[in-house]
Each structure stands twice: as C-alpha cells, then as structure tokens.
Amino acid sequence: MNDTTILAARAAAVAATVERVRGIEARLGVTRESLAAIMAELEALAAEAHLFPSTEFPPPPEGEKGSRRYLLHEDPDGRFALYLNALNPGNETKPHDHTTWAVVVAVEGEELNKVYARTERGLEVVREVVVRPGTGIALMPEDIHSIHTTGTVPTRHLHMYGLALERLDQRMAYDPATGQATPYNATFMRPTVNRPA
C-alpha cells in the first residue's frame, strides 16, 4: 500500500469504528458490558496494524520519556475522542481517574495497567492488566489506574475516551499511600500531533 492508500483505508476504518462505538453507547449506555463491546471494536481496529505504521506515528526520540499523542478522531462536541499514543519503555503515570469512560488497546508493545480501589489506608491494587495486542483494558469514569511501559519496545496504543482529554478538567491524581486526591495536569493531555484519520 502507498501512503495515499493507507491514509484512505485508515480514515474509513476509523470512521466505521467510531460509528459502531457511538451505536453501542447509544444502545447500552456506559456500563462494563458496553465498554467490553467497545473494546472489541477497538481491538479489531488495532489489529489492522499496517494502518498505524511507526514511521507515521513515532514515539519520542530514543531514551526520551513522555509520549506522543496523535489525535485520530474527535466529534465536534469533544465526544468519542480517539488517539494513538506512542511511548518509549520506562514511562509511568500517577494513579488517576478520567471522569469519562476509557478504552485502551494495543497496536504494538506492552503497557502494565494497575487498577486501584480506594481504602481507608490509601489505594490498593485490585487488578493488573498488561495491555498488548489482543488484550485491552476498559475503564469506567470513576476507575483509578496507573500505567507503566515495562516492555523493551516502544508502544503504539489506541486510546478512546467518551470525552476528549483536554476537556476533562475534573481529573484527579491519587497518592497511593494516603489516597489524597490532587488535580491532575490537564495541559499535558493535549494531543502532540493532530493526524488525519
């Protein structure tokens, strides 16, 4: 496939996936079951790895921390925002919530997700999921998780949110030892690059 063909194929695949995701949410609302159905749609999209080549969606330069976030789709009202995140190994985040639903699936690479419950003593890890091709994670708005890129190769993962990240001004980060919540940095959530689907 040449670049023009890949661009057209990606645009069609992203548009069709987003349309199906809209339909799932409209029919089923936001539940664990509906997010599982949304995750299945996104895993099918991520399996089309040739649509998301590392040459077009590179991570930061080797050895550099942080991520590159490529916006693939966002409705005019900020709903159904789909990004491709490219990270180098060795990144991690604080435990945080999203205040909207989130689904993460892998095109390439591994990312450990720790999911937490709040307790009187702070946070307790209740589940760990390694997001890799074929295994994703779905999070309800109130779920708290942290990510850790533990593999040896950069990750390229699709992240979809019920509302665009830069519009989430109520997100909180949590101290694992105390459970204390502090506002999570909203500025860095803006996409690094806007990519046409």
Number of C-alpha atoms within 10 A of each C-alpha: 9 6 10 9 11 16 16 14 17 20 17 12 17 19 15 14 17 21 12 16 23 16 13 18 16 11 10 13 13 16 14 14 13 18 23 16 18 23 22 18 18 26 21 15 21 23 16 14 15 13 23 23 14 15 7 11 17 20 22 15 11 10 9 13 15 18 21 21 27 24 22 22 23 18 12 8 9 15 17 21 21 28 26 27 23 24 27 25 23 17 15 17 13 16 23 23 24 24 21 18 21 24 22 26 30 28 28 23 22 25 29 17 22 18 22 22 15 17 11 8 10 15 20 16 14 11 11 15 15 20 23 21 18 14 15 23 20 22 22 18 17 13 19 23 23 20 20 17 22 18 16 11 14 23 27 31 26 26 23 28 23 23 21 23 24 14 14 16 14 13 20 20 21 23 14 19 10 13 18 13 14 13 12 20 14 15 11 13 14 16 20 13 14 13 15 12 21
